[in-house]
Amino acid sequence: MKNVLFATALVASTAAVPAFAAPEAYVLDASHSQIMFTYNHLGFSTGMGMFSGFEGEISFDQEDPAASSVSVSFPVRSMLTGWEGRFEHFMSDDFFGASEDEMVSFTSTSIEVTGDDTALITGDLTLNGVTKSVVLDAKLNQTGMHPMAEKEWAGFDATTTLIRSDFEVGAFAPYVSDEVEVTISVEAMKAE
């Protein structure tokens, strides 16, 4: 879920690559990065939630984008649902049984550049104490100088579908959909 590597692979596929290029560090802009999720609730509505304000790191290798990497983690209790009762239900033993320090994390394991501004990013997602491999379908939105921060910046979107029961949070499936659609939108700045 996480994570800032998406731009990393994509930036490399569109930039001229000097022979002496070395990996460069980027960090997520926590104020402009979010992970949204949606699920079908009994066929009557689409439930929604979000994680925001998280941090992560990218190592971007311009010579070999596939050698880039991303790592992101955040507390599961940072979930936003728009209604306190729903949040408490998600944190209950019906779903996460989440302690204050329980984390969600994503660490990339490979990148496949698929086009001028697209890549498939495979990584290990740890959620509810279960680690599974997931693939993020990522798209580079833009790279360049941030007009206010006056630093190199990158922005990208990514999507994936998770199966709740794979992470032992499948309560009430199939009435509440086992599939959860995830949309990620992040900005990242070159580290100082």
SERO-4910 file (N, C-alpha, C, O; in steps of 0.05 Angstrom, whole numbers):
BEGIN
 pado doro    nc1    nc2    nc3   cac1   cac2   cac3    cc1    cc2    cc3    oc1    oc2    oc3
  Met    A     18    -20      0      0      0      0     19     21      0     27     42     11
  Lys    A     20     18     -3     35     36      9     52     47    -10     60     28    -23
  Asn    A     60     65    -18     87     68    -22     96     84    -45     80     89    -63
  Val    A    121     93    -47    130    115    -64    147    104    -87    156    120   -104
  Leu    A    151     80    -87    167     68   -108    154     71   -135    168     70   -156
  Phe    A    129     74   -136    114     75   -161    127     97   -179    134     91   -202
  Ala    A    131    120   -169    143    142   -185    171    135   -192    181    142   -214
  Thr    A    185    122   -174    213    116   -178    217    101   -205    234    110   -221
  Ala    A    203     79   -208    207     64   -233    199     80   -257    211     78   -278
  Leu    A    178     95   -254    166    109   -276    184    133   -284    186    138   -308
  Val    A    195    147   -265    212    169   -272    236    160   -289    243    173   -308
  Ala    A    247    137   -282    270    128   -296    263    121   -325    280    124   -343
  Ser    A    239    112   -330    232    104   -357    229    128   -375    227    125   -400
  Thr    A    227    153   -364    222    176   -381    246    196   -381    245    216   -395
  Ala    A    266    190   -366    288    209   -363    313    199   -378    317    175   -381
  Ala    A    329    218   -387    355    211   -398    372    201   -375    372    213   -354
  Val    A    387    180   -380    402    167   -358    432    170   -362    443    157   -380
  Pro    A    445    186   -346    474    188   -349    487    163   -339    477    149   -322
  Ala    A    510    156   -350    524    131   -344    532    131   -314    536    109   -303
  Phe    A    535    154   -302    545    154   -274    522    157   -254    527    162   -230
  Ala    A    497    154   -263    475    157   -245    476    138   -222    484    115   -225
  Ala    A    467    147   -199    466    130   -175    438    132   -163    424    151   -169
  Pro    A    431    113   -147    404    114   -134    401    140   -119    420    150   -105
  Glu    A    377    152   -120    371    176   -106    348    171    -87    329    156    -93
  Ala    A    349    183    -64    328    179    -43    306    200    -47    311    224    -51
  Tyr    A    281    191    -45    257    207    -44    241    200    -20    242    177    -10
  Val    A    227    220     -9    210    215     14    181    224      7    177    243     -7
  Leu    A    162    209     18    134    217     13    127    243     26    137    250     47
  Asp    A    111    259     12     99    283     23     74    274     37     53    270     25
  Ala    A     76    272     64     54    261     80     28    277     77      6    266     80
  Ser    A     31    303     71      7    320     69     -8    316     42    -30    326     39
  His    A      4    303     23     -8    299     -3     -6    270    -12     -4    265    -36
  Ser    A     -8    251      6     -7    223      0    -30    209     15    -34    213     39
  Gln    A    -45    193      0    -67    179     13    -72    152      0    -66    148    -24
  Ile    A    -84    134     15    -92    108      6   -122    106     11   -131    107     34
  Met    A   -138    103    -10   -167    100     -7   -175     71    -12   -163     58    -29
  Phe    A   -196     62      2   -206     35     -3   -236     36     -4   -249     51      9
  Thr    A   -247     18    -21   -276     16    -24   -284    -14    -24   -268    -31    -32
  Tyr    A   -309    -19    -15   -319    -46    -14   -349    -45    -16   -362    -25    -10
  Asn    A   -361    -67    -25   -390    -68    -28   -402    -76     -2   -394    -96     10
  His    A   -422    -61      8   -435    -67     33   -463    -78     28   -482    -62     24
  Leu    A   -466   -104     28   -491   -118     26   -506   -112      0   -530   -118     -3
  Gly    A   -492   -101    -20   -504    -94    -45   -519    -68    -44   -529    -59    -65
  Phe    A   -521    -55    -21   -536    -31    -18   -519     -6    -22   -529     15    -32
  Ser    A   -494     -7    -15   -477     17    -17   -448      9    -21   -440    -14    -19
  Thr    A   -432     29    -27   -403     25    -29   -390     38     -4   -391     63     -1
  Gly    A   -379     22     13   -365     32     37   -338     43     29   -325     33     10
  Met    A   -329     63     43   -303     76     37   -287     82     62   -298     85     84
  Gly    A   -261     83     59   -243     91     80   -217    100     69   -213     99     44
  Met    A   -200    110     86   -175    122     76   -154    121     98   -159    121    122
  Phe    A   -129    120     89   -106    125    106    -92    149     94    -89    152     70
  Ser    A    -82    167    111    -69    191    102    -48    200    123    -49    190    146
  Gly    A    -30    217    115    -10    228    134     12    208    140     27    212    160
  Phe    A     16    188    124     37    168    128     63    176    115     63    195     99
  Glu    A     84    162    121    110    168    110    122    144     97    114    121    103
  Gly    A    141    148     79    154    126     66    179    136     51    184    159     50
  Glu    A    194    117     41    220    123     28    221    108      1    211     86     -2
  Ile    A    235    121    -18    241    108    -44    271    111    -49    283    131    -43
  Ser    A    282     90    -60    309     91    -71    305     88   -101    296     67   -111
  Phe    A    312    109   -116    307    110   -145    333    107   -160    351    124   -158
  Asp    A    335     86   -175    359     80   -191    353     88   -220    339     74   -234
  Gln    A    365    110   -230    360    120   -257    371    102   -278    360    100   -300
  Glu    A    393     88   -273    405     70   -293    389     45   -295    387     33   -317
  Asp    A    377     36   -274    363     10   -274    338     13   -256    338      5   -233
  Pro    A    316     23   -268    292     27   -252    282      2   -237    270      4   -216
  Ala    A    287    -21   -249    278    -45   -236    293    -51   -210    284    -67   -193
  Ala    A    316    -37   -206    331    -40   -181    322    -19   -160    334    -18   -138
  Ser    A    302     -3   -166    292     16   -146    276      1   -125    271    -23   -127
  Ser    A    269     16   -104    254      3    -82    237     24    -68    242     48    -69
  Val    A    217     13    -53    200     30    -37    193     16    -11    191     -9    -10
  Ser    A    189     32     10    181     21     36    163     41     49    170     65     51
  Val    A    140     32     59    120     49     72    108     34     95    104     10     94
  Ser    A    103     48    117     88     36    140     72     57    155     80     80    155
  Phe    A     51     48    167     34     66    182     16     50    201     11     27    196
  Pro    A      6     63    223    -11     49    242    -38     42    230    -50     59    217
  Val    A    -48     18    234    -74     10    224    -95     28    237   -116     33    225
  Arg    A    -90     38    261   -110     55    275   -110     83    264   -125    100    275
  Ser    A    -94     89    243    -96    115    230   -118    115    208   -121    135    194
  Met    A   -132     93    206   -153     90    186   -175    112    191   -182    117    214
  Leu    A   -184    124    170   -206    143    171   -230    131    157   -228    122    134
  Thr    A   -253    131    171   -277    119    159   -300    139    156   -320    133    142
  Gly    A   -298    162    169   -319    181    168   -341    177    189   -359    194    192
  Trp    A   -339    156    204   -359    151    225   -345    135    247   -335    113    242
  Glu    A   -345    145    271   -331    133    294   -340    104    299   -324     87    306
  Gly    A   -366     99    297   -376     72    301   -365     52    282   -359     29    290
  Arg    A   -362     59    257   -350     41    237   -321     36    243   -311     14    242
  Phe    A   -307     58    250   -278     55    257   -275     35    280   -258     17    279
  Glu    A   -291     39    301   -289     21    325   -295     -8    317   -283    -26    327
  His    A   -315    -11    299   -321    -39    290   -298    -51    275   -291    -74    279
  Phe    A   -285    -35    257   -262    -46    242   -239    -53    261   -224    -71    255
  Met    A   -236    -38    282   -214    -43    301   -221    -65    321   -203    -74    336
  Ser    A   -246    -74    322   -254    -95    340   -245   -122    331   -233   -125    310
  Asp    A   -250   -142    348   -242   -170    342   -257   -181    318   -248   -201    307
  Asp    A   -279   -169    309   -292   -178    285   -273   -175    261   -275   -190    242
  Phe    A   -255   -155    262   -237   -150    239   -208   -150    249   -196   -171    249
  Phe    A   -197   -127    256   -169   -125    261   -161   -132    290   -140   -143    295
  Gly    A   -179   -126    310   -170   -129    337   -145   -113    342   -126   -123    356
  Ala    A   -143    -89    331   -118    -75    328   -109    -61    354   -125    -47    367
  Ser    A    -85    -66    362    -72    -52    384    -63    -25    374    -62    -20    350
  Glu    A    -56     -8    393    -47     19    386    -23     20    368    -19     38    352
  Asp    A     -5     -1    371     20      0    356     20    -19    332     41    -23    320
  Glu    A     -3    -30    324     -4    -48    301      0    -33    275    -13    -12    271
  Met    A     19    -42    259     26    -28    235     17    -42    209     15    -67    209
  Val    A     13    -27    188     10    -37    161     36    -29    147     46     -7    150
  Ser    A     47    -47    131     72    -41    117     72    -53     89     59    -73     84
  Phe    A     86    -39     71     91    -49     44    120    -45     37    131    -23     41
  Thr    A    133    -66     28    161    -65     19    162    -78     -8    155   -101    -12
  Ser    A    172    -63    -28    173    -73    -55    194    -96    -57    214    -96    -43
  Thr    A    188   -114    -76    206   -136    -81    215   -136   -110    236   -147   -117
  Ser    A    199   -124   -128    207   -122   -156    191   -100   -170    169    -93   -161
  Ile    A    202    -90   -193    188    -71   -209    190    -79   -238    212    -86   -248
  Glu    A    168    -79   -252    167    -85   -280    157    -60   -294    134    -53   -292
  Val    A    175    -46   -309    167    -23   -324    151    -32   -348    161    -48   -364
  Thr    A    126    -22   -351    108    -32   -372    103    -12   -394     90    -19   -414
  Gly    A    111     13   -391    107     34   -411    122     59   -403    137     59   -384
  Asp    A    118     80   -419    131    105   -414    126    116   -387    143    129   -375
  Asp    A    102    112   -376     94    123   -350     79    103   -333     64    111   -315
  Thr    A     84     77   -337     70     57   -322     89     35   -312    110     30   -325
  Ala    A     82     22   -291     98      0   -280     81    -18   -262     61     -9   -251
  Leu    A     89    -43   -260     77    -61   -240     97    -64   -218    120    -72   -222
  Ile    A     88    -58   -194    105    -59   -170     96    -81   -152     74    -80   -141
  Thr    A    112   -102   -149    105   -124   -132    119   -120   -105    142   -111   -104
  Gly    A    105   -126    -84    116   -123    -58    102   -139    -37     81   -151    -42
  Asp    A    114   -139    -13    102   -154     10     86   -134     26     96   -115     37
  Leu    A     60   -140     28     41   -124     44     36   -139     70     28   -162     69
  Thr    A     42   -126     92     35   -138    118     12   -123    130     13    -99    134
  Leu    A    -10   -138    135    -35   -127    145    -47   -147    164    -49   -170    158
  Asn    A    -54   -138    188    -65   -155    208    -47   -178    215    -56   -200    222
  Gly    A    -21   -174    214     -1   -194    222      3   -215    200     18   -234    205
  Val    A     -9   -212    176     -6   -230    154      9   -216    132      3   -193    125
  Thr    A     29   -230    120     44   -218     98     38   -234     72     40   -258     71
  Lys    A     30   -219     52     23   -230     25     36   -213      4     40   -189      8
  Ser    A     43   -225    -19     53   -211    -42     29   -198    -56      9   -211    -61
  Val    A     31   -172    -63     11   -158    -78     25   -143   -101     49   -137   -100
  Val    A      9   -137   -122     19   -122   -145      4    -96   -147    -21    -96   -148
  Leu    A     19    -74   -149      7    -48   -152     10    -40   -182     32    -41   -193
  Asp    A    -12    -32   -194    -12    -22   -222     -8      8   -220    -27     23   -213
  Ala    A     16     18   -226     24     46   -221     26     62   -246     33     52   -267
  Lys    A     20     88   -243     23    107   -265     36    133   -255     28    144   -235
  Leu    A     57    142   -269     70    167   -263     52    190   -272     43    190   -295
  Asn    A     46    208   -254     29    232   -262     47    254   -272     40    267   -292
  Gln    A     69    260   -257     86    283   -265    111    282   -248    111    273   -225
  Thr    A    133    292   -260    157    297   -245    167    325   -252    159    336   -273
  Gly    A    183    337   -235    194    363   -240    197    379   -215    195    369   -193
  Met    A    204    404   -219    208    423   -197    182    431   -185    164    441   -199
  His    A    179    427   -159    155    436   -144    156    467   -143    176    478   -134
  Pro    A    134    480   -152    136    510   -154    137    524   -127    147    547   -126
  Met    A    128    512   -106    129    525    -80    153    515    -63    167    531    -50
  Ala    A    157    489    -63    179    478    -47    206    481    -60    227    480    -46
  Glu    A    206    486    -86    231    490   -101    250    466    -98    274    469    -93
  Lys    A    238    442   -100    253    417    -99    242    399   -121    220    403   -130
  Glu    A    258    379   -128    248    359   -147    226    343   -134    228    335   -111
  Trp    A    205    338   -150    181    325   -139    171    304   -159    178    305   -183
  Ala    A    156    284   -149    144    264   -166    116    258   -155    113    257   -131
  Gly    A     97    253   -173     71    245   -164     61    222   -181     66    220   -205
  Phe    A     46    204   -168     36    181   -182     12    169   -169      6    174   -145
  Asp    A     -3    153   -184    -26    138   -174    -21    109   -178     -5    101   -195
  Ala    A    -35     92   -162    -33     63   -165    -58     51   -155    -73     62   -139
  Thr    A    -64     27   -165    -88     12   -157    -81    -17   -152    -61    -27   -163
  Thr    A    -97    -30   -136    -95    -59   -132   -121    -68   -120   -137    -52   -111
  Thr    A   -125    -94   -120   -149   -106   -107   -138   -126    -86   -122   -143    -92
  Leu    A   -148   -123    -61   -141   -141    -39   -164   -159    -33   -187   -151    -36
  Ile    A   -158   -183    -23   -179   -201    -14   -177   -201     17   -157   -210     28
  Arg    A   -198   -191     30   -198   -188     59   -191   -213     73   -175   -214     92
  Ser    A   -203   -236     64   -199   -261     79   -170   -270     77   -161   -286     94
  Asp    A   -155   -262     57   -126   -269     55   -111   -258     80    -90   -269     87
  Phe    A   -121   -236     91   -108   -223    114   -124   -227    140   -120   -212    159
  Glu    A   -141   -247    140   -157   -255    164   -174   -233    175   -178   -230    199
  Val    A   -185   -216    156   -205   -196    164   -229   -199    146   -241   -179    137
  Gly    A   -237   -223    140   -259   -229    121   -287   -232    134   -304   -244    122
  Ala    A   -291   -220    157   -317   -223    170   -340   -213    152   -337   -194    137
  Phe    A   -362   -228    153   -387   -222    139   -385   -226    108   -404   -219     94
  Ala    A   -363   -237     98   -361   -243     69   -379   -268     65   -379   -285     82
  Pro    A   -393   -269     43   -391   -252     19   -411   -229     20   -412   -213      1
  Tyr    A   -427   -227     41   -447   -205     42   -434   -178     41   -443   -160     26
  Val    A   -414   -174     57   -396   -151     54   -373   -162     36   -360   -181     44
  Ser    A   -368   -149     14   -349   -160     -6   -322   -167      6   -311   -153     22
  Asp    A   -313   -191     -3   -286   -199      6   -265   -183    -10   -243   -179      0
  Glu    A   -272   -174    -33   -253   -158    -49   -255   -128    -41   -276   -117    -37
  Val    A   -231   -116    -37   -229    -88    -30   -212    -74    -52   -190    -82    -57
  Glu    A   -224    -54    -64   -210    -39    -85   -193    -17    -71   -203     -2    -54
  Val    A   -168    -16    -78   -149      3    -65   -139     22    -86   -130     14   -108
  Thr    A   -140     48    -80   -129     69    -98   -109     85    -82   -115     95    -60
  Ile    A    -85     89    -92    -63    103    -79    -56    127    -95    -53    125   -120
  Ser    A    -53    150    -83    -44    174    -96    -23    187    -78    -29    194    -55
  Val    A      1    190    -88     22    201    -71     39    221    -86     41    221   -110
  Glu    A     51    239    -70     72    257    -79     97    251    -63     96    244    -40
  Ala    A    120    254    -76    146    249    -63    166    270    -71    166    279    -93
  Met    A    183    277    -52    203    298    -56    231    286    -54    236    267    -39
  Lys    A    250    297    -70    277    287    -68    288    294    -40    285    316    -30
  Ala    A    299    274    -27    310    277      0    334    296     -1    349    297    -20
  Glu    A    338    310     21    361    329     24    385    314     33    406    327     37
***
